[in-house]
Amino acid sequence: MGKVIEIIPAPPKSGKNAAFLSIIAPLIAVMLNFASMTETMKYSVYRPFLASGAFIAVWAGFLFALVGLIRGIGGIVIRSILYSMFGILFNVGLVAMAFGVVPGVKGTIGSPGKVTMLQLNSIPQVFEDSITIFNPKFGFRLELPRGFVDNPDSTSAGKAINSFVRYDNEGKPNIIINIERLRRIMAPRKGKPSVDEVEKFKLAIQKTWPYAVVDKVEEEQWKTHTLDAFMLEAPDKGKMISMWIVQVPLADEAIQIQVGGPFDGQAQYLKVLRQILKSLQGVSNWDQSDAAD
């Protein structure tokens, strides 16, 4: 008689490995995020790769969690089910914080705003205090305070280089930052602006904001240079708004930075403007002038 071979079916896959990886993947995302925040990587060309890697790790965590959960339920493996459920919650938490839907946490994307692929790649920046903007064409780099996103309703399309908005808790625009080109080189500053120079500035601004008035002029610092910051008030769609505007003498072409919003936020707008100026990097035609002096 021939031998009887008993075929024993393989045990169902438990999903333990997938469940374990669903927890490891978001941890990797967090580590990549913190690696991108170091001074060495802050302005490195490799930083976008770290952001993309963290983005991929989060979604891989979701996939592993689903696989582990399905296999855990099929094989009745309690540990796999628990690990997978924890992995899902972990990954959901990271994405929720990134989109700003967690109470007390202001996300870097902001659900009321226009979500672009670049912003989706910024999910790991949820732990950061600022977002770096680099514009090689105009030769500057700066950091936006946390919470700003691309502005889908920019009104200065012809001159705008960048436009950003931060929304309030009701989803309404709270602070708007516009960075515009001036299509000229700025002459070195000779002192406080005269009455005629302030009037000339007001007339130029009124091309965009009719009936705007200059309420105040302050001296602000950028690198070693003293710049004039103008506080303006203007009617807009039946309401009064206010804004701080400063012109920056970049070497190839000067730019204008405007921070504004509802009328009663002047102090907050000035604070944001100062943060931007403090972080702003770029070569200035005034650098040579200072060296000559």
C-alpha positions as CSV (number, residue, x, y, z in Angstrom):
1,M,0.0,0.0,0.0
2,G,1.2,3.5,-0.7
3,K,2.0,6.0,1.9
4,V,-0.9,8.3,3.0
5,I,0.2,11.9,3.0
6,E,-1.8,14.1,5.2
7,I,-2.0,17.7,4.0
8,I,-2.3,20.2,6.8
9,P,-3.6,23.5,5.7
10,A,-1.4,26.5,6.5
11,P,-2.7,28.6,9.4
12,P,-4.3,31.8,8.3
13,K,-2.1,34.8,8.2
14,S,-2.3,36.7,11.4
15,G,-1.4,40.1,10.1
16,K,1.0,40.8,13.0
17,N,3.7,42.2,10.8
18,A,1.4,44.6,9.0
19,A,-0.1,45.7,12.3
20,F,3.3,46.3,13.8
21,L,4.4,48.3,10.7
22,S,1.2,50.4,10.9
23,I,2.7,51.8,14.1
24,I,6.3,52.1,12.9
25,A,5.4,54.0,9.7
26,P,4.0,57.1,11.5
27,L,6.9,57.1,13.9
28,I,9.2,57.3,10.9
29,A,7.1,60.2,9.6
30,V,7.6,62.0,12.9
31,M,11.4,61.4,12.8
32,L,11.6,62.7,9.2
33,N,9.7,65.8,10.2
34,F,12.1,66.6,13.0
35,A,15.1,65.8,10.8
36,S,13.7,68.4,8.3
37,M,13.6,71.0,11.2
38,T,17.3,70.9,12.0
39,E,19.4,74.0,11.0
40,T,21.4,71.8,8.6
41,M,18.3,70.7,6.6
42,K,16.3,73.9,7.0
43,Y,17.4,75.4,3.7
44,S,18.6,72.2,2.1
45,V,17.4,71.0,-1.3
46,Y,16.8,67.7,0.3
47,R,14.1,69.0,2.6
48,P,11.3,68.4,0.2
49,F,12.4,64.7,-0.1
50,L,12.1,64.4,3.7
51,A,8.6,66.0,3.6
52,S,7.6,63.6,0.8
53,G,9.0,60.6,2.7
54,A,7.0,61.5,5.8
55,F,3.9,62.0,3.7
56,I,4.4,58.5,2.1
57,A,5.1,57.0,5.5
58,V,1.7,58.2,6.9
59,W,-0.3,56.8,4.1
60,A,1.7,53.5,4.2
61,G,0.8,53.3,7.9
62,F,-2.9,53.4,6.9
63,L,-2.4,50.6,4.4
64,F,-0.5,48.4,6.8
65,A,-3.2,49.0,9.4
66,L,-6.0,48.0,7.1
67,V,-4.1,44.8,6.0
68,G,-3.3,43.9,9.7
69,L,-6.9,44.6,10.7
70,I,-8.4,42.4,7.9
71,R,-6.0,39.5,8.6
72,G,-6.4,39.9,12.3
73,I,-10.1,39.6,12.1
74,G,-9.9,36.6,9.6
75,G,-7.5,34.8,11.9
76,I,-9.1,36.0,15.1
77,V,-5.8,37.4,16.4
78,I,-6.6,39.9,19.0
79,R,-3.1,41.4,19.2
80,S,-3.1,42.2,15.4
81,I,-6.6,43.7,15.7
82,L,-5.5,46.0,18.6
83,Y,-2.2,47.0,17.0
84,S,-4.0,47.8,13.7
85,M,-6.7,49.9,15.4
86,F,-4.0,51.8,17.3
87,G,-2.1,52.3,14.0
88,I,-5.2,53.7,12.3
89,L,-5.8,56.2,15.2
90,F,-2.1,57.2,15.2
91,N,-2.1,58.0,11.5
92,V,-5.5,59.7,11.6
93,G,-4.2,61.9,14.4
94,L,-1.2,63.1,12.4
95,V,-3.4,63.9,9.3
96,A,-6.0,65.6,11.5
97,M,-3.4,67.8,13.1
98,A,-2.0,68.7,9.8
99,F,-5.4,69.8,8.5
100,G,-6.0,71.8,11.7
101,V,-9.2,69.9,12.8
102,V,-7.9,69.0,16.2
103,P,-9.1,71.4,18.9
104,G,-6.3,73.6,20.1
105,V,-4.0,72.7,17.3
106,K,-3.6,75.0,14.3
107,G,-2.7,73.0,11.3
108,T,-0.3,74.0,8.5
109,I,-2.9,73.3,5.8
110,G,-6.2,74.8,7.1
111,S,-9.3,73.1,5.8
112,P,-11.0,76.3,4.6
113,G,-8.0,77.1,2.3
114,K,-7.1,76.0,-1.1
115,V,-5.3,72.6,-0.6
116,T,-2.5,72.1,-3.1
117,M,-0.2,69.1,-3.6
118,L,2.6,71.2,-2.2
119,Q,0.6,71.7,1.0
120,L,-0.2,68.0,1.2
121,N,3.5,67.4,1.2
122,S,3.7,69.8,4.1
123,I,1.8,67.5,6.4
124,P,5.0,66.6,8.4
125,Q,5.3,70.4,9.1
126,V,2.5,70.0,11.6
127,F,5.0,70.2,14.4
128,E,6.8,73.3,13.0
129,D,6.3,77.0,14.0
130,S,6.8,78.3,10.5
131,I,6.9,77.4,6.8
132,T,9.8,78.3,4.6
133,I,9.2,80.0,1.2
134,F,12.0,80.0,-1.3
135,N,11.8,82.0,-4.6
136,P,14.9,81.6,-6.7
137,K,13.6,83.8,-9.5
138,F,13.5,86.9,-7.3
139,G,16.3,85.7,-5.0
140,F,14.7,85.6,-1.6
141,R,13.9,83.1,1.2
142,L,11.6,83.8,4.1
143,E,9.5,82.0,6.8
144,L,5.8,82.4,7.2
145,P,4.3,82.1,10.7
146,R,2.4,79.0,11.3
147,G,-1.1,78.6,9.8
148,F,-0.7,80.5,6.5
149,V,-1.7,78.8,3.2
150,D,-1.8,79.8,-0.5
151,N,-4.4,82.5,-1.0
152,P,-6.9,81.4,-3.7
153,D,-8.5,84.9,-3.9
154,S,-5.4,87.1,-4.5
155,T,-6.5,90.5,-6.0
156,S,-3.1,91.6,-7.2
157,A,-2.5,88.9,-9.9
158,G,-0.5,91.2,-12.2
159,K,2.1,92.2,-9.6
160,A,1.8,89.3,-7.1
161,I,4.8,87.0,-6.5
162,N,3.2,85.2,-3.6
163,S,-0.1,85.6,-1.7
164,F,-1.0,83.8,1.6
165,V,-3.9,83.8,4.0
166,R,-4.6,82.7,7.5
167,Y,-8.2,81.9,8.4
168,D,-9.9,82.5,11.7
169,N,-11.9,79.8,13.6
170,E,-15.0,80.6,11.4
171,G,-13.1,80.0,8.2
172,K,-13.0,83.7,7.3
173,P,-9.7,85.4,6.1
174,N,-8.0,86.9,9.1
175,I,-4.6,88.0,7.9
176,I,-3.4,88.3,4.3
177,I,0.2,88.5,3.1
178,N,0.9,89.7,-0.4
179,I,4.4,89.8,-1.8
180,E,4.6,91.9,-5.0
181,R,7.2,92.9,-7.5
182,L,8.0,96.6,-8.0
183,R,9.7,96.3,-11.4
184,R,12.5,98.6,-10.3
185,I,15.6,99.0,-8.2
186,M,15.3,100.9,-4.9
187,A,17.7,103.8,-4.4
188,P,19.4,103.9,-1.0
189,R,17.4,105.5,1.8
190,K,18.6,109.0,2.8
191,G,16.5,109.4,5.9
192,K,12.9,109.6,7.0
193,P,10.5,110.0,4.0
194,S,9.4,113.6,3.3
195,V,5.7,114.7,3.0
196,D,6.1,114.6,-0.8
197,E,7.5,111.0,-0.7
198,V,4.7,109.8,1.6
199,E,2.1,111.4,-0.8
200,K,3.8,109.8,-3.8
201,F,3.6,106.4,-2.0
202,K,0.0,106.9,-1.2
203,L,-0.9,107.7,-4.8
204,A,0.9,104.6,-6.0
205,I,-1.0,102.4,-3.5
206,Q,-4.3,104.0,-4.5
207,K,-4.0,102.4,-7.9
208,T,-4.8,99.1,-6.1
209,W,-6.6,100.5,-3.0
210,P,-8.7,103.6,-4.0
211,Y,-9.2,106.1,-1.1
212,A,-6.4,104.5,0.9
213,V,-4.7,106.9,3.4
214,V,-1.4,106.6,5.2
215,D,-2.0,106.7,8.9
216,K,1.5,106.0,10.2
217,V,5.1,105.5,9.2
218,E,7.5,103.4,11.2
219,E,11.2,102.5,10.8
220,E,11.8,98.7,10.6
221,Q,15.0,96.8,10.3
222,W,16.0,94.3,7.6
223,K,19.5,92.9,8.1
224,T,21.5,96.1,8.6
225,H,19.1,98.3,6.6
226,T,16.5,100.7,7.9
227,L,13.2,100.4,5.9
228,D,10.1,102.5,6.0
229,A,6.9,100.7,6.9
230,F,3.6,102.4,6.1
231,M,0.4,101.7,7.9
232,L,-2.6,102.3,5.7
233,E,-6.4,102.3,6.1
234,A,-8.7,101.7,3.2
235,P,-12.4,100.8,2.4
236,D,-12.9,97.4,0.9
237,K,-16.3,95.9,0.0
238,G,-18.1,98.2,2.5
239,K,-15.7,97.6,5.4
240,M,-12.6,99.3,6.5
241,I,-9.3,97.3,6.4
242,S,-5.8,98.2,7.5
243,M,-2.4,97.0,6.4
244,W,1.3,97.4,6.9
245,I,3.4,97.8,3.8
246,V,7.2,97.7,3.4
247,Q,9.4,97.8,0.3
248,V,12.5,95.7,0.4
249,P,15.6,96.5,-1.8
250,L,16.5,93.2,-3.3
251,A,19.4,93.4,-5.7
252,D,17.8,92.4,-9.0
253,E,14.3,93.9,-8.3
254,A,12.7,95.4,-5.2
255,I,9.7,93.7,-3.7
256,Q,6.8,95.0,-1.6
257,I,5.5,93.0,1.4
258,Q,1.9,93.8,2.5
259,V,0.3,92.3,5.7
260,G,-3.3,93.3,6.4
261,G,-6.9,92.3,7.1
262,P,-9.8,93.5,9.2
263,F,-9.4,97.1,10.5
264,D,-8.7,96.4,14.2
265,G,-5.7,94.1,13.7
266,Q,-2.9,96.6,13.1
267,A,-0.7,95.4,16.0
268,Q,-1.0,91.8,14.9
269,Y,-0.2,92.7,11.3
270,L,3.0,94.6,12.4
271,K,4.1,91.6,14.4
272,V,3.7,89.3,11.4
273,L,5.6,91.8,9.2
274,R,8.5,91.9,11.6
275,Q,8.6,88.1,11.8
276,I,8.8,88.0,8.0
277,L,11.5,90.7,7.8
278,K,13.6,88.9,10.5
279,S,13.5,85.7,8.5
280,L,13.9,87.3,5.0
281,Q,17.2,86.4,3.3
282,G,18.4,87.9,0.0
283,V,21.1,90.0,-1.6
284,S,20.4,93.7,-1.6
285,N,21.8,96.5,-3.8
286,W,22.0,98.5,-0.6
287,D,24.6,96.0,0.7
288,Q,27.2,97.6,-1.6
289,S,26.1,101.1,-0.7
290,D,26.6,100.3,3.0
291,A,30.1,98.8,2.3
292,A,31.1,101.9,0.4
293,D,30.0,104.1,3.3
